[in-house]
Amino acid sequence: MRELLRIPGFKTFGIVWLGQLVSNLGSAMTGFGLAIWVYRETGSALQLALIVTAARVPMLLVTPFAGALIDRWDRRWAMILADAGAALGTLAIMLLVVAGNLETWHLYIGLSFSGVFRAFQFPAYSAATTLLIPKEHYARGSGLVQLAGSIGGIAAPVVAAAAIVWQGLGLIFVVDFVTFLFAVGTLLAVRFPAAQKSERRGRGLRGLALEAREGLDFVLERRALFILMLSFVMVNFAFAFQGVLIIPLLLNVTTEQTAGLIVSIGSGGVVLGSLALSAWGGPRNRIAGVYYPIMAMGVGLVLMGIQPVVGFVVAGILLMNGTHPIAGGSSQSIWQSKVPPELQGRVFAIRQVSAIAASPIAFLLAGVLADRLFEPLMLDASGLLGGVFGSGPGRGIGLMFALAGLFAIATVAVALNHPRIKNLEAEIPDFEPVRLPS
């Protein structure tokens, strides 16, 4: 840690990181608690998928404009806007919970409102990190960012599950709102180096749309980056099934408390991977650092689904989550190095759009396929499928996990053999960030 603090900009980065860590803890508690509440209230994977989608669609629509605004604004204030706006959505749901009036349809409105502001979070945080720390430490910074999310993920499921049994959802939302306020406080306490502002292309939405298009054009003109992004679209589609079906899978294998413990153990895998990346700095061959861990993640997804045995699920989630930070950090390092800072808000917004564009489709497909095809198919399964995956409740979801993992592995195999991906580092030069007086 002392070595990191000696790196220029890491002290400011560390203060911001701490605020985001605390905020992630509250958000993870709310997300896990809501997933249990919705599934218990409705008994439908599709209903859970629809609510998760409600938070993603506004992000998808707003993100391109958010990226253009981030390149115009001070990135610290963009992060403050993201945290404060999401806190308002949390506050509204919290008041409904405390009053005992929360209904499922309220979540569509509240999470959609928060999703508008979350559109600013990833592009602003990523672009700010480029200004705060030197280029050779981008992978370490990304490892620490992922570590913040995973630390919250360890404690949140266990605490959230216990809180639901003990007090219901109210306490979870109070904690979440307080953590948002803490994150805003840390951002108000620091200053970021100024970046070169983007040139305005006009007023209103038309001007923002023209500026947003510049981010898309940058990626399209660099075919290797476009292929890298496209491969992540396909991989994210596969792993999105896991995101919405993990709670139904676990609740058909074990109890709520044990489900929370398993998710926490999985987050421990992310912690270990993130710590390793932060200390190591990532592989020199960043393309290998992106794709080989994703292949391991696919194997982990197969393990999670193959049998209704807690040991298989734990082994799979540890493998999947433990290798995820290496893939994410290597990818983030490539993008931060290859994109000029004055374009990063817009380009990272395009990345966020590509990352979540397939998610609503995957979430809805996951719910429909689980409820109407795979679960009925595997309820009394026999033959090869029954022998491998077992039969009964949750086994259809297990089969879906395995198929999604195999799809991710196949995607990686194709990407690694593409000549543009092989030559990406040599084909696209690195940019040196220009830090202006703040």
MARTI-532600 format. One line per field, with one value per residue (C-alpha): residue number from 1; residue in one letter; x, z, y. Coordinates in Angstrom, 3 decimals, padded with zeros to 6 digits. Layout:
BEGIN
n <- c(NUM | ...)
res <- c(A | ...)
c1 <- c(X | ...)
c3 <- c(Z | ...)
c2 <- c(Y | ...)
% end
This chain:
BEGIN
n <- c(1 | 2 | 3 | 4 | 5 | 6 | 7 | 8 | 9 | 10 | 11 | 12 | 13 | 14 | 15 | 16 | 17 | 18 | 19 | 20 | 21 | 22 | 23 | 24 | 25 | 26 | 27 | 28 | 29 | 30 | 31 | 32 | 33 | 34 | 35 | 36 | 37 | 38 | 39 | 40 | 41 | 42 | 43 | 44 | 45 | 46 | 47 | 48 | 49 | 50 | 51 | 52 | 53 | 54 | 55 | 56 | 57 | 58 | 59 | 60 | 61 | 62 | 63 | 64 | 65 | 66 | 67 | 68 | 69 | 70 | 71 | 72 | 73 | 74 | 75 | 76 | 77 | 78 | 79 | 80 | 81 | 82 | 83 | 84 | 85 | 86 | 87 | 88 | 89 | 90 | 91 | 92 | 93 | 94 | 95 | 96 | 97 | 98 | 99 | 100 | 101 | 102 | 103 | 104 | 105 | 106 | 107 | 108 | 109 | 110 | 111 | 112 | 113 | 114 | 115 | 116 | 117 | 118 | 119 | 120 | 121 | 122 | 123 | 124 | 125 | 126 | 127 | 128 | 129 | 130 | 131 | 132 | 133 | 134 | 135 | 136 | 137 | 138 | 139 | 140 | 141 | 142 | 143 | 144 | 145 | 146 | 147 | 148 | 149 | 150 | 151 | 152 | 153 | 154 | 155 | 156 | 157 | 158 | 159 | 160 | 161 | 162 | 163 | 164 | 165 | 166 | 167 | 168 | 169 | 170 | 171 | 172 | 173 | 174 | 175 | 176 | 177 | 178 | 179 | 180 | 181 | 182 | 183 | 184 | 185 | 186 | 187 | 188 | 189 | 190 | 191 | 192 | 193 | 194 | 195 | 196 | 197 | 198 | 199 | 200 | 201 | 202 | 203 | 204 | 205 | 206 | 207 | 208 | 209 | 210 | 211 | 212 | 213 | 214 | 215 | 216 | 217 | 218 | 219 | 220 | 221 | 222 | 223 | 224 | 225 | 226 | 227 | 228 | 229 | 230 | 231 | 232 | 233 | 234 | 235 | 236 | 237 | 238 | 239 | 240 | 241 | 242 | 243 | 244 | 245 | 246 | 247 | 248 | 249 | 250 | 251 | 252 | 253 | 254 | 255 | 256 | 257 | 258 | 259 | 260 | 261 | 262 | 263 | 264 | 265 | 266 | 267 | 268 | 269 | 270 | 271 | 272 | 273 | 274 | 275 | 276 | 277 | 278 | 279 | 280 | 281 | 282 | 283 | 284 | 285 | 286 | 287 | 288 | 289 | 290 | 291 | 292 | 293 | 294 | 295 | 296 | 297 | 298 | 299 | 300 | 301 | 302 | 303 | 304 | 305 | 306 | 307 | 308 | 309 | 310 | 311 | 312 | 313 | 314 | 315 | 316 | 317 | 318 | 319 | 320 | 321 | 322 | 323 | 324 | 325 | 326 | 327 | 328 | 329 | 330 | 331 | 332 | 333 | 334 | 335 | 336 | 337 | 338 | 339 | 340 | 341 | 342 | 343 | 344 | 345 | 346 | 347 | 348 | 349 | 350 | 351 | 352 | 353 | 354 | 355 | 356 | 357 | 358 | 359 | 360 | 361 | 362 | 363 | 364 | 365 | 366 | 367 | 368 | 369 | 370 | 371 | 372 | 373 | 374 | 375 | 376 | 377 | 378 | 379 | 380 | 381 | 382 | 383 | 384 | 385 | 386 | 387 | 388 | 389 | 390 | 391 | 392 | 393 | 394 | 395 | 396 | 397 | 398 | 399 | 400 | 401 | 402 | 403 | 404 | 405 | 406 | 407 | 408 | 409 | 410 | 411 | 412 | 413 | 414 | 415 | 416 | 417 | 418 | 419 | 420 | 421 | 422 | 423 | 424 | 425 | 426 | 427 | 428 | 429 | 430 | 431 | 432 | 433 | 434 | 435 | 436 | 437 | 438)
res <- c(M | R | E | L | L | R | I | P | G | F | K | T | F | G | I | V | W | L | G | Q | L | V | S | N | L | G | S | A | M | T | G | F | G | L | A | I | W | V | Y | R | E | T | G | S | A | L | Q | L | A | L | I | V | T | A | A | R | V | P | M | L | L | V | T | P | F | A | G | A | L | I | D | R | W | D | R | R | W | A | M | I | L | A | D | A | G | A | A | L | G | T | L | A | I | M | L | L | V | V | A | G | N | L | E | T | W | H | L | Y | I | G | L | S | F | S | G | V | F | R | A | F | Q | F | P | A | Y | S | A | A | T | T | L | L | I | P | K | E | H | Y | A | R | G | S | G | L | V | Q | L | A | G | S | I | G | G | I | A | A | P | V | V | A | A | A | A | I | V | W | Q | G | L | G | L | I | F | V | V | D | F | V | T | F | L | F | A | V | G | T | L | L | A | V | R | F | P | A | A | Q | K | S | E | R | R | G | R | G | L | R | G | L | A | L | E | A | R | E | G | L | D | F | V | L | E | R | R | A | L | F | I | L | M | L | S | F | V | M | V | N | F | A | F | A | F | Q | G | V | L | I | I | P | L | L | L | N | V | T | T | E | Q | T | A | G | L | I | V | S | I | G | S | G | G | V | V | L | G | S | L | A | L | S | A | W | G | G | P | R | N | R | I | A | G | V | Y | Y | P | I | M | A | M | G | V | G | L | V | L | M | G | I | Q | P | V | V | G | F | V | V | A | G | I | L | L | M | N | G | T | H | P | I | A | G | G | S | S | Q | S | I | W | Q | S | K | V | P | P | E | L | Q | G | R | V | F | A | I | R | Q | V | S | A | I | A | A | S | P | I | A | F | L | L | A | G | V | L | A | D | R | L | F | E | P | L | M | L | D | A | S | G | L | L | G | G | V | F | G | S | G | P | G | R | G | I | G | L | M | F | A | L | A | G | L | F | A | I | A | T | V | A | V | A | L | N | H | P | R | I | K | N | L | E | A | E | I | P | D | F | E | P | V | R | L | P | S)
c1 <- c(000.000 | 002.858 | 004.303 | 000.959 | 000.648 | 004.029 | 002.662 | 001.652 | -002.116 | -002.789 | -003.658 | -006.556 | -007.513 | -007.520 | -009.939 | -012.328 | -011.898 | -012.848 | -016.069 | -017.010 | -016.189 | -018.627 | -021.265 | -020.834 | -021.427 | -024.800 | -025.787 | -024.821 | -026.941 | -029.932 | -029.502 | -029.278 | -032.111 | -034.422 | -033.670 | -034.727 | -037.783 | -039.013 | -038.460 | -040.188 | -043.093 | -043.668 | -042.003 | -041.091 | -037.644 | -039.274 | -040.582 | -037.107 | -035.625 | -038.115 | -037.207 | -033.463 | -034.122 | -036.001 | -032.757 | -030.701 | -032.856 | -032.606 | -028.831 | -028.744 | -030.671 | -028.872 | -025.263 | -024.221 | -025.326 | -023.753 | -020.407 | -020.523 | -021.387 | -018.562 | -016.045 | -017.434 | -017.537 | -015.221 | -015.213 | -015.472 | -018.814 | -020.007 | -019.341 | -021.096 | -024.139 | -024.164 | -024.030 | -026.481 | -029.068 | -028.925 | -029.346 | -032.631 | -034.044 | -032.929 | -034.509 | -037.895 | -037.959 | -036.715 | -039.645 | -042.097 | -040.482 | -040.522 | -044.186 | -045.028 | -046.384 | -043.769 | -045.211 | -043.397 | -044.352 | -042.719 | -039.364 | -039.726 | -040.014 | -037.399 | -034.749 | -035.364 | -034.800 | -031.551 | -030.469 | -030.493 | -027.824 | -025.837 | -025.240 | -022.633 | -020.819 | -018.575 | -017.495 | -016.740 | -014.882 | -012.834 | -011.931 | -011.040 | -008.737 | -006.783 | -006.043 | -005.278 | -002.681 | 000.202 | -000.369 | 001.832 | -000.472 | -003.833 | -004.245 | -003.501 | -006.056 | -008.613 | -007.823 | -008.501 | -011.779 | -012.916 | -011.689 | -014.003 | -016.985 | -015.985 | -015.403 | -018.977 | -020.064 | -018.555 | -020.345 | -023.512 | -025.261 | -024.814 | -025.876 | -028.766 | -030.118 | -029.964 | -031.566 | -034.492 | -035.177 | -034.834 | -036.156 | -037.216 | -035.971 | -036.187 | -032.796 | -031.053 | -032.321 | -031.368 | -027.800 | -027.699 | -028.782 | -026.168 | -023.400 | -024.353 | -023.969 | -020.533 | -019.400 | -020.504 | -018.636 | -015.347 | -015.710 | -016.355 | -013.162 | -010.766 | -009.830 | -009.120 | -006.532 | -008.311 | -008.512 | -008.733 | -012.431 | -014.111 | -015.094 | -018.833 | -020.521 | -023.767 | -026.443 | -029.014 | -029.485 | -028.239 | -024.880 | -024.601 | -025.511 | -022.807 | -020.218 | -021.335 | -020.941 | -017.256 | -016.712 | -018.394 | -016.413 | -013.148 | -013.926 | -015.242 | -012.137 | -009.935 | -011.196 | -009.234 | -010.901 | -014.291 | -013.725 | -012.530 | -015.701 | -017.914 | -016.453 | -017.305 | -020.884 | -021.214 | -019.461 | -021.521 | -024.657 | -023.654 | -022.797 | -025.946 | -027.967 | -026.020 | -026.622 | -030.395 | -030.676 | -028.055 | -030.556 | -033.203 | -030.452 | -029.179 | -032.617 | -033.374 | -030.176 | -030.041 | -031.501 | -031.519 | -028.744 | -026.526 | -027.254 | -026.000 | -022.889 | -022.168 | -022.475 | -020.132 | -017.625 | -017.855 | -017.120 | -014.100 | -012.837 | -013.125 | -011.219 | -008.372 | -008.235 | -008.378 | -005.640 | -003.460 | -003.955 | -003.296 | -000.023 | 001.080 | 000.036 | -001.358 | 000.240 | 002.470 | 000.446 | -002.788 | -004.766 | -003.965 | -004.813 | -008.276 | -009.272 | -007.753 | -009.416 | -012.749 | -012.315 | -011.782 | -014.923 | -016.879 | -015.613 | -016.736 | -020.222 | -020.448 | -019.394 | -022.042 | -024.824 | -023.774 | -025.088 | -027.338 | -024.385 | -023.198 | -019.548 | -019.834 | -021.557 | -018.899 | -016.022 | -017.615 | -018.351 | -014.816 | -013.246 | -015.509 | -015.128 | -011.440 | -010.421 | -012.833 | -010.617 | -007.686 | -009.862 | -011.508 | -008.264 | -006.406 | -009.243 | -009.519 | -005.770 | -005.944 | -008.773 | -007.248 | -003.961 | -005.405 | -008.049 | -007.065 | -008.319 | -010.498 | -012.485 | -012.606 | -015.971 | -017.595 | -015.647 | -016.193 | -019.867 | -019.934 | -018.261 | -020.906 | -023.688 | -022.155 | -021.721 | -025.340 | -027.054 | -027.388 | -028.296 | -032.015 | -032.438 | -030.495 | -032.429 | -035.794 | -034.684 | -033.342 | -036.680 | -038.804 | -036.552 | -036.216 | -039.933 | -041.389 | -038.788 | -035.807 | -037.431 | -040.398 | -037.966 | -035.771 | -038.511 | -038.632 | -035.586 | -034.146 | -031.587 | -028.365 | -029.586 | -031.038 | -027.903 | -025.555 | -027.598 | -030.139 | -033.849 | -036.228 | -036.606 | -033.606 | -032.105 | -033.348 | -031.526 | -028.439 | -028.564 | -028.825 | -025.687 | -023.742 | -024.872 | -024.008 | -020.528 | -019.885 | -021.017 | -018.503 | -015.680 | -016.516 | -016.578 | -013.090 | -011.718 | -012.901 | -011.624 | -008.143 | -007.656 | -008.693 | -005.670 | -006.844 | -006.984 | -003.539 | -002.031 | -004.038 | -001.133 | 001.097 | -001.688 | -003.025 | -000.570 | -000.825 | -001.833 | -000.145 | -002.727 | -002.324 | -003.031 | -003.907 | -003.726 | -006.913)
c3 <- c(000.000 | 000.812 | -002.641 | -004.235 | -002.200 | -003.516 | -007.075 | -008.238 | -008.001 | -005.988 | -002.782 | -004.461 | -006.291 | -002.956 | -001.335 | -004.282 | -004.279 | -000.602 | -001.218 | -004.125 | -002.077 | 000.663 | -001.918 | -003.671 | -000.364 | 000.060 | -003.567 | -003.380 | -000.242 | -001.960 | -005.146 | -003.319 | -000.949 | -003.762 | -005.778 | -002.842 | -002.090 | -005.697 | -006.241 | -002.975 | -003.701 | -007.294 | -007.645 | -011.206 | -012.763 | -015.549 | -013.091 | -011.581 | -015.070 | -015.965 | -012.882 | -013.559 | -017.156 | -015.948 | -014.458 | -017.585 | -020.345 | -019.123 | -018.823 | -022.391 | -023.689 | -021.657 | -021.748 | -025.186 | -024.132 | -020.691 | -022.323 | -024.324 | -021.196 | -019.225 | -021.844 | -021.434 | -017.625 | -014.672 | -014.174 | -010.405 | -010.741 | -013.196 | -010.554 | -007.891 | -010.164 | -010.701 | -006.981 | -005.889 | -008.552 | -007.773 | -004.082 | -004.814 | -006.434 | -003.438 | -001.067 | -002.793 | -002.546 | 001.059 | 002.058 | 000.475 | 002.305 | 005.673 | 005.160 | 004.291 | 000.868 | -001.465 | -004.431 | -007.315 | -009.825 | -007.638 | -008.334 | -012.078 | -011.532 | -008.789 | -010.464 | -013.845 | -012.264 | -010.640 | -013.920 | -015.659 | -013.261 | -013.185 | -016.900 | -015.859 | -013.340 | -015.358 | -018.094 | -015.573 | -013.132 | -015.910 | -017.535 | -014.134 | -013.323 | -016.512 | -015.193 | -011.618 | -012.090 | -014.538 | -017.636 | -016.477 | -013.466 | -015.280 | -014.749 | -011.030 | -010.782 | -012.532 | -010.124 | -007.189 | -008.727 | -009.116 | -005.591 | -004.236 | -005.866 | -004.682 | -001.056 | -000.977 | -002.606 | 000.182 | 003.082 | 001.324 | 000.544 | 004.051 | 005.727 | 003.309 | 003.714 | 007.507 | 007.422 | 005.299 | 007.754 | 010.735 | 009.677 | 006.041 | 003.358 | 005.292 | 007.026 | 003.762 | 002.004 | 004.893 | 004.761 | 000.962 | 001.130 | 003.786 | 001.699 | -001.285 | 000.905 | 002.036 | -001.590 | -002.468 | 000.584 | -000.508 | -003.980 | -002.488 | -000.413 | -003.376 | -006.632 | -009.975 | -012.534 | -015.360 | -018.783 | -022.192 | -022.822 | -025.957 | -028.632 | -028.689 | -031.955 | -031.362 | -028.810 | -027.220 | -027.992 | -031.564 | -030.350 | -027.800 | -030.433 | -032.781 | -030.013 | -028.976 | -032.590 | -032.424 | -029.770 | -031.939 | -035.002 | -033.075 | -032.316 | -035.797 | -037.429 | -035.313 | -036.346 | -033.715 | -030.900 | -032.520 | -032.673 | -029.043 | -028.050 | -030.145 | -028.529 | -025.137 | -026.286 | -026.980 | -023.779 | -021.673 | -023.251 | -022.029 | -018.501 | -018.200 | -017.898 | -014.744 | -013.346 | -013.299 | -012.569 | -009.827 | -006.999 | -008.414 | -008.990 | -005.415 | -003.801 | -005.515 | -004.091 | -000.580 | 001.915 | 001.716 | 004.302 | 002.561 | -000.787 | 000.666 | 001.975 | -001.451 | -003.198 | -000.568 | -001.188 | -004.895 | -004.189 | -002.236 | -005.536 | -007.064 | -004.072 | -004.559 | -008.304 | -007.808 | -005.154 | -007.422 | -010.313 | -008.105 | -006.805 | -010.092 | -012.565 | -015.084 | -017.856 | -020.450 | -023.186 | -022.473 | -025.186 | -023.530 | -020.216 | -021.585 | -023.265 | -021.334 | -018.068 | -019.902 | -021.065 | -017.430 | -016.493 | -019.034 | -017.444 | -014.067 | -015.405 | -016.654 | -013.227 | -011.481 | -013.532 | -014.023 | -010.764 | -007.863 | -005.500 | -003.378 | -003.892 | -007.688 | -007.418 | -005.048 | -007.221 | -010.338 | -008.844 | -007.396 | -010.771 | -012.612 | -010.188 | -009.463 | -013.103 | -013.939 | -012.557 | -014.763 | -017.884 | -016.872 | -015.814 | -018.970 | -021.147 | -019.217 | -019.513 | -023.288 | -023.665 | -021.327 | -023.237 | -026.753 | -026.369 | -025.991 | -022.662 | -024.273 | -025.969 | -023.105 | -021.708 | -025.074 | -025.934 | -022.489 | -022.838 | -026.109 | -024.266 | -021.542 | -024.129 | -025.841 | -022.487 | -021.409 | -024.819 | -024.855 | -021.167 | -021.407 | -024.167 | -022.155 | -018.958 | -020.666 | -022.512 | -019.260 | -017.516 | -020.389 | -021.192 | -017.537 | -016.715 | -019.964 | -021.546 | -019.536 | -016.109 | -017.494 | -019.701 | -016.768 | -014.166 | -014.908 | -017.170 | -018.065 | -020.528 | -021.175 | -019.883 | -016.718 | -016.138 | -016.464 | -014.907 | -012.743 | -012.710 | -010.651 | -009.749 | -010.729 | -013.127 | -016.186 | -014.917 | -014.373 | -018.004 | -019.090 | -017.072 | -018.797 | -022.283 | -021.572 | -020.380 | -023.538 | -025.656 | -023.886 | -024.441 | -028.150 | -028.502 | -026.972 | -029.257 | -032.326 | -031.057 | -030.185 | -033.735 | -035.386 | -036.996 | -035.923 | -032.276 | -032.502 | -033.842 | -031.768 | -029.640 | -032.659 | -034.857 | -032.489 | -030.724 | -027.078 | -026.110 | -023.349 | -021.151 | -020.984 | -017.446 | -017.245 | -014.112 | -012.069)
c2 <- c(000.000 | 002.427 | 001.786 | 002.712 | 005.923 | 007.061 | 006.928 | 010.449 | 010.962 | 007.799 | 009.649 | 011.488 | 008.304 | 006.453 | 008.929 | 008.645 | 004.874 | 004.659 | 006.603 | 004.368 | 001.253 | 002.297 | 003.226 | -000.137 | -001.901 | -000.205 | -000.801 | -004.488 | -004.946 | -003.336 | -005.351 | -008.678 | -007.815 | -006.734 | -009.884 | -012.083 | -009.930 | -009.909 | -013.640 | -014.500 | -012.113 | -013.219 | -016.640 | -015.617 | -015.343 | -013.306 | -010.702 | -010.381 | -010.005 | -007.256 | -005.233 | -005.549 | -004.495 | -001.408 | -000.099 | -000.876 | 000.600 | 004.240 | 003.784 | 002.532 | 005.559 | 008.240 | 006.978 | 008.379 | 011.888 | 011.382 | 010.644 | 013.868 | 015.871 | 014.243 | 015.411 | 018.949 | 018.946 | 018.544 | 014.767 | 015.089 | 016.896 | 014.272 | 011.598 | 013.700 | 014.000 | 010.234 | 009.429 | 012.137 | 011.267 | 007.544 | 008.416 | 010.182 | 007.045 | 005.008 | 007.537 | 007.279 | 003.470 | 003.651 | 005.863 | 003.414 | 000.487 | 002.269 | 003.226 | -000.384 | 000.594 | -000.898 | -002.776 | -004.398 | -001.689 | 000.980 | -000.640 | -000.065 | 003.699 | 004.046 | 001.907 | 003.564 | 006.983 | 005.834 | 004.245 | 007.641 | 008.913 | 005.692 | 006.285 | 008.871 | 006.675 | 004.336 | 006.791 | 009.561 | 007.288 | 005.674 | 009.007 | 010.496 | 007.568 | 008.279 | 011.781 | 010.725 | 007.971 | 007.323 | 005.204 | 002.318 | 001.835 | 001.785 | -001.971 | -001.584 | 001.203 | -000.962 | -003.801 | -001.501 | -000.286 | -003.890 | -004.631 | -001.928 | -003.602 | -007.064 | -006.066 | -004.816 | -008.037 | -010.151 | -008.513 | -007.366 | -010.695 | -012.118 | -008.881 | -008.310 | -011.852 | -011.556 | -008.097 | -009.335 | -012.178 | -009.824 | -006.390 | -006.639 | -004.244 | -000.973 | -001.145 | -002.077 | 001.037 | 003.320 | 001.974 | 002.354 | 006.001 | 006.824 | 005.211 | 007.381 | 010.474 | 009.274 | 008.824 | 012.354 | 013.667 | 012.103 | 013.629 | 017.065 | 016.708 | 016.337 | 018.049 | 016.398 | 017.530 | 019.359 | 017.724 | 019.315 | 019.967 | 018.683 | 021.169 | 021.828 | 020.869 | 022.719 | 023.419 | 021.166 | 017.497 | 017.892 | 019.188 | 016.392 | 013.807 | 015.108 | 014.964 | 011.487 | 010.378 | 011.355 | 008.688 | 006.064 | 007.171 | 006.839 | 003.187 | 002.365 | 003.835 | 001.557 | -001.841 | -003.755 | -001.794 | -002.342 | -006.114 | -006.103 | -004.263 | -006.558 | -009.665 | -008.182 | -007.600 | -011.317 | -012.373 | -009.949 | -011.385 | -014.844 | -013.721 | -011.581 | -014.812 | -015.598 | -012.131 | -012.459 | -016.200 | -016.659 | -016.063 | -018.483 | -021.076 | -020.799 | -020.734 | -024.050 | -025.535 | -024.102 | -021.597 | -017.797 | -017.481 | -020.033 | -018.376 | -015.116 | -016.877 | -018.419 | -015.058 | -013.612 | -016.394 | -015.640 | -011.994 | -013.202 | -014.583 | -011.110 | -009.699 | -012.160 | -011.512 | -007.747 | -007.814 | -009.927 | -007.501 | -004.454 | -005.919 | -007.482 | -004.784 | -007.267 | -009.338 | -007.680 | -009.341 | -007.498 | -009.322 | -012.659 | -010.989 | -010.183 | -013.417 | -016.333 | -015.256 | -014.950 | -018.545 | -019.566 | -017.615 | -019.654 | -022.884 | -021.545 | -020.873 | -024.470 | -025.767 | -023.661 | -025.192 | -028.764 | -030.285 | -029.146 | -029.505 | -026.591 | -027.593 | -027.323 | -023.951 | -022.589 | -023.876 | -022.379 | -018.985 | -018.746 | -019.565 | -017.165 | -014.276 | -014.837 | -014.467 | -011.644 | -008.808 | -009.856 | -009.706 | -006.427 | -004.766 | -005.777 | -004.494 | -001.223 | -000.663 | -001.103 | 001.410 | 003.992 | 003.785 | 003.875 | 006.636 | 010.333 | 011.748 | 014.432 | 011.631 | 009.172 | 010.231 | 009.569 | 006.419 | 004.907 | 005.786 | 003.833 | 000.954 | 001.130 | 001.130 | -001.895 | -003.643 | -003.179 | -003.162 | -006.924 | -007.113 | -006.215 | -008.801 | -011.386 | -010.614 | -010.976 | -014.118 | -015.554 | -015.082 | -016.361 | -019.321 | -020.316 | -020.115 | -021.458 | -023.756 | -024.965 | -025.389 | -027.394 | -029.359 | -030.396 | -030.915 | -034.663 | -034.926 | -038.305 | -039.602 | -037.669 | -034.283 | -035.763 | -037.835 | -034.859 | -032.050 | -033.882 | -033.144 | -031.052 | -027.363 | -025.248 | -027.788 | -025.923 | -022.849 | -025.008 | -026.135 | -022.494 | -021.662 | -024.416 | -023.372 | -019.724 | -020.747 | -022.774 | -019.814 | -017.532 | -020.034 | -020.295 | -016.491 | -016.225 | -018.931 | -016.997 | -013.619 | -014.904 | -016.119 | -012.835 | -011.082 | -007.605 | -008.689 | -010.303 | -007.043 | -004.543 | -003.286 | -002.615 | -001.261 | 001.449 | 003.806 | 004.795 | 008.351 | 010.311 | 012.123 | 015.916 | 017.194 | 020.887 | 023.060 | 022.523)
% end
